[in-house]
Each structure stands twice: as C-alpha cells, then as structure tokens.
Amino acid sequence: MSAGDAGRRAELHRGVARSLPILVGVAPFGLVVGVAAVEAGLTPLQTVATSVVIFAGASQLAAIDLLARDAAPAVVVLTAAVINVRMVMYSASIAPRMRAFPRRLRPLCSYLLTDMAYAATMAEDETAATAWYYLGLAGAIWAVWQAATVAGIALGRGVPPGWELTFAVPLVFIALLVPAVTDRPRLVAALVGGVVAVLGVPLPFNLGLVAGALAGVGAGLAAERVVGTPPNAGPEGRA
C-alpha cells in the first residue's frame, strides 16, 4: 500500500469516526421516514427511490405527507425544493473547500451534502477538511440513512392496519423545530410559518405548506434584519 493510499484510508476512517455521534440521531429519523412512507401507501421500491433521490429527511417527510393526501406532483416537488433551498447557501459556503477536492469526486460530494455533513466539515480547520474525510463522514450518514429507511419499511409493513402511525410525521417535525428556535428571528419564522400553514389548509392542491414555508422564510429574514444575527450563530444553528 502506498503512502497516498494509506493517507486516504486514514482520512476516510477519521470521517467515519466523526460521524458516529451524528448517526445516533440519523438512524431513528430514517426509521420514522420508512414507517411513515409505508403508512402513506408508498411501495417499498418507491420509498427507497425517494430516500436515494431526495436524501433529505425533512423534505422526504413533507413529500410523504403530501403524497398521502393526494397532492399534485408539482406541489410535492415545489414543497421539497422550498424546504431544501438552504442547500444553496450551504453549497456557496462550502464550495471554497471543495475546490481542493479531486474534480472527479466533487459531484459525489455535492450529492452527499446534508445539514450534518456541512456543519461537521465547516467545524474543521480548512486544511483538515479533506475530500476523503468528507466522504467518510457524509458517506456514513448516507449509508445509515438508507439502512434505517429500509428498516422502517420492514417495521411499517409489520404494523397492524389499525395502528395509525402517521402522527409520527408532525412529531418529528416538532422535534426538529424546537431545538432550532434559538433566537428571535427563528422564533418569528416558526410562528409565522406555522400560522400561515394552518390558515392555508383550505388552499387548493395542498399549497398551505408551501405558503407557510415561504412566509416563514420571509418573516425570519425580515426579523433578522431588524434584530441582527447572534454573533455565536454557527452552522448547526442554521440547519
């Protein structure tokens, strides 16, 4: 084994080791997504395809919820895109570090970008966040997410029809939301987005969720301009 191969393997192992605390939260989230998809009527193949193509927990849950309510495909796609628009900001922020990555690996690194991978990579010193470290970190998150989703499918298919588990979807969103509300702009965004989404329930094509998301983003940005961004807001706070 050459020194270069040994170095790449060491960096992969370092990234996987860094992912271990993160995987404690990823696994149950993926399990819930798999169960929710089965409850919503998606086939195992559709669920796995959704997980592989979208690979974003909040967007997957929102899409599953809309599909369960027979929303128009365009609304499902738009909702997922709105929820994932933060990835544009992540990409712009992490791009300078990826310039040092081998060109052939950049598309894969882009596909594997998640909140957790972004935060863990940006927390590293710029010279320490190598491509192989990132692939070890983000690849482990991807693998566990897919495995947990498949486990959720198996669990969901074994649940008796009378057991309604769809309540898990709003509970997971609440669990994601509450820890993220760490300052006034985020609180404003959460309140405005929630109220608009509830008031928008009668809208056609299940557009209430899209309206709530857009209103929440707009209100949060407006509030941030008024009160300013906390000096200690890091990547984790922006997930």
N, C-alpha and C positions, 0 to 999 in steps of 0.2 A: 504494500500500500504506500503510495507516495505521500509526501508531506501535505500536498494540497488536498488529497482525498481525506486524510486524517483530520485536517483542519475543518473541512466542510462537514464531516461527520460529527465533530465536536460541537460545531455551531448548531447543527440540527438537534443534537441532544440537549444543548442549552436552551433552545427554543421550546422543545417539548417539556423540559423541566419547568420552564417559566409558565407554561400553560396549565400545569396541574391544579393550582388553586382556582383558576378560572373554570376549569372543567366541572368543578363541584356544582356550579350554578348552571352550566350549559346542559348537562345531562338531564336534570328534571324538566327543564324548559322544553327540550326536544321531545321528551316523553309526553308532555302535555300536548304539544303540537300534533304528534301522531294520534293520540287518543281523540283529540278534537276533530281531526280530519275524518276519522272513521265515523264519529258521531254525526258529522255533517253530510255523510253519504259519499265521500270520495272513496274510490277504489285504492287498494294498496299501491298499485302502479302510479295512479295519479298523485297520491300523497308523496311517494318517493320522488317522482319527477318534479313536483312543486318544491320539495326540500332541496333538491340538487340545483334546480334552475334559479330559484329565488334566493335561497340560502340566507334568510334574514327572518329571525323569529317573529318580530312584531308584524312585519309585512305578511308573513305566512298566516299568522293568526287572523289578521284583518281580512285577508283574501278568503280564508276558510269560512269565516263568519258570513261574508257577503255571498259566497257560493251557496252556503246553506240556506240563505234567504232568496235564492234565485235572482241575484243581482245581475245586471247586464255585464257581459265580459269587459266592455270598455270601462265601466265603473270599477271593476275589480283591479284592472291594470292601472287605472289612474290613482286609485287609493294606495296601491303598493308603491307606485312611483313617488307620491307625495310623502309617504312615510319614510322612504329611503332617500329623499333628497339630501339628507345630511351627509350621505356618502360623497356627494360632490365636494363638500367642504373638507371632508377627511382626505379625499384624493388630492386636492390642491395643497393641503398642509403636508402630506407625507411624500408628495412627488419628489422634492429635492433629495430625499434619502434614497428613493428608488432609482435615481439616475445612476447611482453607483452599482446597482444590481446588474447582472448579466442581462442583455437585451432579451434573450430567449425566455427568461424567467418572469419578465415583467407582466405579461398577460395573466399568468397564473397567480402572481402576487396580487394583481388587481381583483381577480375573481374572489380570492380568499379574504379580502378586506372586510372586517367587521368592527363593531364598536370596541370589542375586547382586544383584537389584534392591533388596532390603531393605538389604543391607549397604552398597551404594554410596549409597543415599539417606540412610541414617542417618549416614553419614560426612560428609555435607554439613551446613553450617550450616542451622538450621531455616528461616531466611528464604530461603536459596538453593535449597532443595529444592522447586521449584515443580511444579505439575501437569504442565506441558509438558516440563520437564526429566525428570521421572519417566517420562512417556510415551515420550520419545525413548530413554531408557535401557532401560526394560523392553520397549518395542515392538521395539527392535533385537534384543534377546535372543530374543523370541518368534519373530521372522521368521527369524533364523538357525537357531534350533532346528528349526522346521518344515522349512526348506530342507535342513538336514543330515539330518533323518529321511527325507525323500524320497530324498535321495542314497543313504542307507543301504539303502533298499528296492531301488533300482536295482542297487546293488552286490551286495546279498544274492541277488537273483534271477539274477545272472550267475555266482555261485559254483557250481562243480560239486557235485552232491548228496553226493559222497563226502567233501567237506571239512566237518568238524564245527566250526562257529564258535560254538557255544553256550557254549564255555568263556569267551568274551569277557564274559559277564554276571558271573560271580563275580570275574573280573579287574577289571572296572570298579568293582564294589562295594569290593574291596580297595583300589583306588587312591583311592576316595573316603574310605574309613575311616581309612587310615593317617595322612594329614596332619591329620585331625580329632582324633586322640588326642594332645592337648597337655597333659593333666593327669590326675591320679589318678581323679577321678570319671568322665571319659570312658573311661579305660582299663578301669575296673571295668565300665562299661556295655557296652563292646565285648566283653570277655571273657565276662561273664555271658550277654549276648545270644547270642553265638556258640555257647557250650556248650549252652545250652538249645535253640537251634535245631537243633543237630546231634543232641542226645538226643531231640528231638521229631520226628525224621524218621518214626518208625513211627506217629505220631498220624494218625487218620483225617482225610480232607478236606484234607491238606497243612497242618494247623494248626501245624506246628512253627515256621514262620517267624513267625506271629502271636505264638505263645507266647514265642519268642526276643525279639521286638521289645518286648513288654510287660515281660518280665523285665529286659531291658537298661535300659529307661527307669526302671523301679522301682529297680534297683540303682544306676544313675547318680545319681538323686535322693537316695537314701539316703547314698551316698558323699559327695555334695556337702554334705549337712547335717553330716557328720562332719568333713570336712577343709576345708569352705568353698570358695567360688568364688574363683579367682585374680583379683586386682584389675585385671589388664590384659586380662581376657576380653572381647572385643568381639563385634560381630555376626558377624564371619567365623568366630569360634570356635564359634558356636552353629549354624552351617549344618550 
